[in-house]
Amino acid sequence: MPGSDPNEEGLRALGRAIDGGDEPRAPRSAPTREGRGRHGRARPPRKHRWLKRILISLTALVLLAIAGGAGYAWYLNHKVHRIAVKGLSPGTTTGTDAGTENILMVGSTTRCGLAHQTAAYGLCTQGVTGVNSDVVMVLHLNPKNKSVSVLSLPRDLFVPNARSTGAYKIDAALYQGPSQLVAVIEEDFGIPIQHYVELNFDTFAAVVTALGGITMYFPDRIFDRYSGLRVLTPGCHHLNGVQALQVVRARHLQYWQTGDPTTYPYTWPQTPQSDLARILRDHEFLRVLATEVGKRGLGNPSTDFSLLKAVLPDLTVDSGFSLSDFVNLALTYHHININQAPQLTLPVLVGTFGTYVYKGGDFGYIEFPTEPLDHNVVDKFLGVSSDTNTMTGLPLPAPSSVKVSVVDGTNTATTTTATAAQLSHLGFDVVGTGATTPPAQQSETLVTYSQRTPTDEAAAQLVADSMSGAVVLDYGPTTNGAQVTVTTGTSFAVDATAPGASPAQSTTTTSAAPSTPTAATVASTSTSTPATGTGNQNALSSGFATPSPSNPGLTPWDPRACPAGVTGNAGNW
């Protein structure tokens, strides 16, 4: 490849050779005809003979190193756990996001799947057998401008298709396998996934260890009794793999404040919104980790093989993700400045009412989606305009082409009638109404499509984009022969302006003024059209906080990169 670093080209060639299926061997050197020896060949001068021997010896050492390294990489590549993942998208071929790739990256909580059981993680033999996605991130890669962006999905987000049996928190999808988690992200958020990568605790710790550890700055004392994190001395600390894992897994973080005991952290205050706070720390950790890798440099054989050795044996990927794909992606994007790459978090409504009871089941602490913020963030993440079908890159359809039914999901018939009228006024073809039993005291508004085709999901996206509040896409049966069914929830509004319409085309509707701020009202702080239309505006029974930001800042006690020139010491853990 013209202009490529020789080390990079070597790695690309190595990846292609390994994917070929045959174990690489050292190339044979061709016989030379330089000089003559005992059989009538003229000898070169003694000085030249010694130089030749030195060069031959060095060449032999290089060839042995290449053969050994390639052979070992071939071995490691065959240790990668490859699985069949259904539902992966072929990728968009039109629009501004044509040729882009989305890689779903999952941090699994499996203990039973670890090669070596570690008490610090919880033991499979002691009943710690759950398999959830502790971390759910989507990596968006754009080869046109070699840009990278990251979108995190909060693990406590309650979504309708989390399980094949119905609604659950999104982290529970992995229990039914990677295909189910891919389906959730594509069906409920309209984000196409091309590849799947899963790391476990061992993989993560091994990467940090392969780099010789990393250094982070702790501005204050922090503690997490569940992850094992215990930093009692502020300052820069050098972390090994296990300690780094304690940082990124900390979801019940406690921090010291003036007046608290400095050596007894169990009484320290706990950070609010534990799920979202951990995502923020994880993003900062990724910046520090990427900076450390950048210092070592991909294309540096020592770093590359250390990372391959650390990652590959404990890595799970989809069967179509080859080693050469992995190498090419790494080398294509390794020049990215991670500090400039967008790292976003999907905005959510955090429940403040305690545990969530849905259809009689207790789901613990949960979060709801929030429109139009989620729509805006997904579009920004994918680099598309608001009128784009995110699964295909094509324009969304016209409202008049979409048949919609409305189902009352809250025992509020007047809201259902008003919602149907408002959607009809926006141009949708409303074909009927109905009712169903409310699933919970607080419920999401579901925008359901029954066929998993680009056309039907695009129609559902258009309808969802016309609403604000706790609204989410849903793949399932529709009613009245409609292409899309809206099942009303406890807090939503139909926007007064259709997607893509000019202000002159907006409509005016009236509704009872809510007694408390609503999710729909809060949503109007985004750049989208304010939610001033008809809907059920009960502020989710006042059980949710205001929407979380997509790119929050660090709190004063969060760990972060060390100041330039400062080295770390082993901490008090």
N, C-alpha and C positions, 0 to 999 in steps of 0.2 A: 504494500500500500504506500503510495508516494507520500513522503513527509512523515511517515510513522517512525516512532522510536524503534530501534532494532529489538530491544527487549519486548516491546509490545507485539511486534510482528512474530517474534518467537513464541510468545504465549498464544497468539491466535492460531499459529500453525500447530502448536502442541494440542490445543483444544480440538482442532479438526482431526488430528491424527488419532487422538483418544476416542473420539466419537466414531471413528471408522471401525472400531471393534477389535482390531488386532493390537496386541501389546507392542509398543514401539521398541525398536532395537537400534543399537548404535550403528550408524552407517560404516561400511567397510571403506578403508582408504585404498585408493587405486594404486597398483604397483608403480613405482617410479623408475625412471631410466637415467637418473642423474649419476654420473661418474661410473667407474668400473672398479671391480675388486679383484679377487683371486683369479677369476676366469677371464683374464684378458681385459678387465675393465680398469680404466685409469682411476686412481684414488684422488680424491680432492685433498687439498692441503689439510694438515692436522687441525689447524684452527677451525676450518670450515666443518670438519667432521664433528668436532665437539659442539659447534653451534647447531649443526643438524640434529644431533642426538638430543640436545636440550629442547629444540623446537618440536621434535617428534614426541618427546616425553610430555611436554605441555599439551600438545594436541591430543594425545591419548587421554590425559587427565580430563580435558574438557569434554571429549566424547564420552568417557565413562560417566562424567557428571550429568551430561545431557541424557544419556541412556538410563542412568539410575533415576534421575528426576522424572523423566517421562514414564518410566516403568512404575514408579511409585504413584505418580498422578493417575496413571491408568488404573492402578489398584484402588486408589481412593475413589475415583469416579465410579467404579463398580460397587463401591460400598454405599453410594448414595441411595436412599430409599425412594424409588420412583413409584408413583401410584397413578391409577386412572382417575381423572377428575372430570366428571360430566358437566356439560353446560358451559364450558369455556367459550368465549366469544371469538370469532375469527378476526375481529378488529374492524374499525371503520375504514372505508375506502374513499369517502367523499367528505367535503367540508374542510374546515380549518383543522380538525383533529385527525385527518386521514393519515394512516401510517403510525399513529401513536400506539403505545402499549401501556396496559395497566396490569401491574403485578400485585396480587393480593399477598401480603406478608402477615403471617400469623405467629404469635407467640403462644405455644400450647402449654397447658398446665399439667400435661401427663406426667405422672411419676412412674407408673407401671411400665411405660415405654422407654425409660432411661436404661442405658447399658449398666450403669452403676448406681445403686440406690444411695441417697445422701440424706441423712437425718435432717439437715438444714432445710431441705425442700419439703419434708414430710415423706413418710415411707408408704409404699404401696402395701406392704405387709401389715401396716397398721390402719388400713382402711382408707388411705388417701388415694382414691381411685378415680376421681372426677377428671373428665377431659373437656375443658373449656378453652375458649380463645381469650387468654389474658390480655393480649394485645391484638387489635385488628387495624392494620394500616394498608392503604392502597398507594402504590408508587406509580406515578404517571410519568412516562418517558416520551419526550418528543424529539425524534431524530432530526427534524428539520432545523431546529435551533439548538439542539443538544441541551434542552432544559429538563429539569427534574422538579417535581412537586410531590408533596406527601399529604394525604388526607387520613386522619385518624377517626375511627368510628367508636364512640364510647361503648364499653362492654355492657353497660346496664341499660342500653337503649331498648325499649320494648317495641317489637315489630311483629306484624301479622304472620310472616312466613318464616320465622326463626326455626321452627320445626316443621316437618312434613305433616304433623298433626295439628298445627296451628300456632297461635301467638306465644311468644316467649321472649326473654332477653336475648340479644343477639349473640352473646358469648356462649349460649347453650346450643347453637347450631352445630358447632364442631363435634358435639357428642354423636351426631348422626353422620359425621364424616365431612371432608372438605367439599364435596359436591353440594351438600346442603348449604354450607356457608357461602359458597359462590352464588348459589341460587338466590339466597337472601339479598345479597348486595346488588345483584342484577335486577331482581324482581321488585324490591321495595325502594331502591334508590336510583335505578336506571344507570348504574355504572358498569360498563362492559369489562369483564375480566379475561385477560389472555393467558396469564400464567399464575400458578399457585406455589408459594414457598412457605414452608412451616419450620420453625425453629423450636427446640425445646430448651430447658434450662441448661443442659450440658453444652449445647451448641453455642449459646450466648456466652457462657463463662469461658469456653475454650477460645473464642475469638479474642476476647480481652487478654487472656493469658498469652496467646500467640503474639500479641503486640508488646508483650512485656509489661502489661498493665497500663492503666491510664491515670491521669492526674486531674482531680476536680477540686474546686474551691467550695468550701462549706462556710457560708457567712455566719451561720449560727449553729447551735447544738440542735440535733434532730434525732428522732428515735422512731422505730417501727417494730413493735414486738412480734408481728407476724412474719415480716420478711427477714428479721434479724439485723436490720440497719440500726447502728448505735454509734453516733458520732458525738463525743462529749467534749471535743476540743475544736473550736473553729479554726479555719485556715485551709491551706492546700494539702490534700492527702492523696497519696498514691494508692490506687485500688487494684487488687488482683481480680480475677474473674468472678469469684464468689462474692466479693464485696460489691463489685459493680452490679451484679445481679440483684443484690439486696437493695440497691438504689432504685433500679428501674421497676422492681416489684413492689415497692413501698406504696401501699394504698390506704394505710391507716397511720399516716405520718403525724407524729407529735413534735412540737417545737418548744424550745425553752423561751421563757420571757422573764423579765426582771422580777425577782421575788421568789421564783421557783427554785427548788433544790437543783444544784448543777450535776449531781451524780445519781439522782433518783428520778428517771424520766417518766415513770408510770403515771405521775400526776400532772404532767404537762398538758396544755390544751391541744386538741386535735384539729388538723386542717379541715375546713368544710369542703364539700363536693369532692370526696376522695377520688372518685373515678376520673373526673376531669383534671384534678390537680396532678394525678399521676401521669396522665397523657402529656401535660405541660413539661414535667420533669423528664419524661422519656424523650421528648423532642430535643430538649437541651442536651441530654446525654448523647443522642445521635450526632448532634453538631460536634461535641467534643470527640466522639469516636471517629467521625469522618475526618476531622482535623488531624488526628493522630495517624490515621492511615495515609492521609495526604503527605504528612511529613516523611513517612517511610517510602511512599511512592509505589503504586501499582506499576508493574513492569520491572520492579526490583525482585530478582529471583528469590532472595532470602525471605522477603516479606510475602511474596505470592505463595510460595510453597508452605510457609508457616500457616497462612490463612486457609489454604486448601486443606491442609492436614487437620486444622481445627474445625472447619465448617462441614466438609463433605460427609464424613462418616455418620453424623447425626442430623443430616439435612433430609427433609422430605419435600419433594417437588413433584409437579405433574409430569407425566410420562413424556410429554413433548418438549420439556425444557432440557436441552442438551448441555453438556459442559462447554461446547464451543459457543452456544448462545450466552451462557453465563459469562464466559471470558470476554466475548465481544461487547456485551452490555457494560461490563465493568470497565473495560478499556475505553469505550466510547464516552462514558459519562464521568470518568474519574477526575476530570479536570474541573468539574463543577465546584463552585464555592458554596459549600453547604450552608453558610451563613446568609447567603442571598437566595437560596432555594425556598419557595413558600412551603411552610409546614402548617397545615390547617387542621382544625378540629371541627367536625360537624356540630353546629349549634343545637342544643337540646333544651328542653324544659325539665328541670330537676324537681322530682317530687319532694314535698316537704311534709307529707302526711304520715310518714312511716312506711310500713310494708304495704304492698299493693295486692289487693284481692281481685282476681279476674276469673270469672266463671267459677267461683268457689275455691280457686287455688291461690295460695299465698306465694307471691313472686319476689318478696323482699323489696329492697329499695330499687326504684326504676326511674327511667328518664323517657320523655316523650319527644318525638320530632317536632320541629316548629317551622312553619312556612310563613313568609317566603324566604326566610334566611337560609334554610337548607338548600332550596333550589338555587339561590344565588351562589352559595359556596361550591356546590357541585359543578355549576357552570364555570366558575372561576378556576376550579381545580382542573377541569378538563380543557379549559381554554376555548369554550364555545359560547355563542350568543344565547340569550334567553329563549329564543324561538326555535332552538335546535333539538331534535330528537337525539338525546345523549347516547343512545344505543347504536345509532347508525350514522349520525352526522348530517342527516337530511333534515329539511324543515319540518316543523310540526304541522299537522293538518289544520284545515279551517274548522272552526266550531260547528258550522252547519253540517259537516260530514260526520259528526260524532253523535251517536244515539246514546242517551243517558237516562238512567232511572235513578230515583232517589228513595232510599229506605230509611225510615225513622229508627234510629238506634238509641234513643233516649226517652221514649214515651212523651215526645213533644211534637204532636201532629202539626201544630201551627208552624213550627220551624221547618218541618219537612215541606209543607205546601209553599212556604215563602222561598225556600231554597230552590225548589223546582222552578218556581216562577222567575227567580233571579237568573238561574242558569239558562233558562229559555230566553230571557232578555239579552243575555250575552251572545246568543246565537246558537246555542246547543239545541239539538233535537231531543227534547225530553219526552220519553215514550211511556212513562208510568211511575207510580209511587207504590210504597209498601211499608211494612213495619216488621221489626224483629225485637227479640227480648234484649234489653240492655245488658251488656256483659259485665259491667262494673260501675261503681259510682263515678269514676273518671274514665273516659274512654276516648280513643282517637277517632278521627273521621277517616274512614277507609275509602280510597278511590280504587275500585276493583275492576280488573280486566280478566276475561276468562280464557283468552288464547294467548300463549306466549309467543306472539309474533311481533315483529317491529311495528306493524300497523296498529295493533291493539294497544301495545304499551305506549306508543306515541300518543294515541288518543287519550289514555289515562294521564299521561304527563301533562297534556294540554288542560285537562279538567283540574288536576291538582294545582297547576300553575295559576288557576283562576280563583284559588282559595287561600286563606290565611289561617293561622292557628295550628293546633295539633292535628296535622293532616299528613297522611302517608299513603304511598302506593301499595296495592295489594293484588296478588295473583290468586284468583279463585273464581267461583261461580258468580254470574251476574243474574239480574232479574228482568222480567218483562221483555226478554229478547234484546236487551240493550247491549251495546258494545262495552259500556262502562257503567258501573253502579256506584253511587255515592251513598255510603251508610253513615249517617250523621253521628257525630260524637258530642262531647260535652263542652267543647270550646272551638269554634271555627267561625269564619265569615266568608261569604262569597264576595270577592272584590268587585268594586263598582266599575272597573275598567277591564275589558277583556285583554288577554295576553297579546301584546303587539299593537293594541289599539292606541290611537292618539287621544289626548285628553278630551277632544271634542266629541269622541264617540262614547265617553263614559256615561254611565247611567246613575240615577239618584234613587236611593231606596231609603226607607225609614225603618228603624228598629228600636226596641225599647232600650233606653240608655242603661248600660250596666252600672251596678252599684259599686263595683270595684274594678280596677284595671284588668283588662282581659289579655289573654295571649294574643288575640288578634290586634288589639290596640298596641301592644308592645311591638308586634311584628311590623307595624307601620314605621318604625324607626329605621328600617332598611331602605335601600334605594328603590325598592319596588313600589308599586301603587299601594297606598294605604288601604287597610282593610276597613272599608266604610260601608260594606254591603250587608245583606241579610245573613243571619246565622245565629247560632246558639252561643251567646257571649256571656257565659257564666263563670269565667275565669277559672275553669276546671275545678269548680267548687273551692276556689281559693287555696288549692293544695299544691301549687307549683310556683317556683321562683321565676323571675324574669329570664328570658332566653340567655344562654351562655354565649360568650363571644367566640368567634372562629379562630382568633389569633391572640390569646391573652398574654399578658406579661408575667414574668416570674414574680413570686412573692419574695419578701425580704429574706426568708430562711431557705429558699430553694437552692440546692447545689448548682454550680455553673462552672464555666471554664475558668481556669486560673489566670490571673494577670500575667502578661508577658514577662518572661524571665524568672518567674517564681517556680521553684521546684517543690514537689510534695514530699511529705514524710508519712510514714505509716501511722494511721489514725488509731484512736482509742475506740475499738469496736466491742 
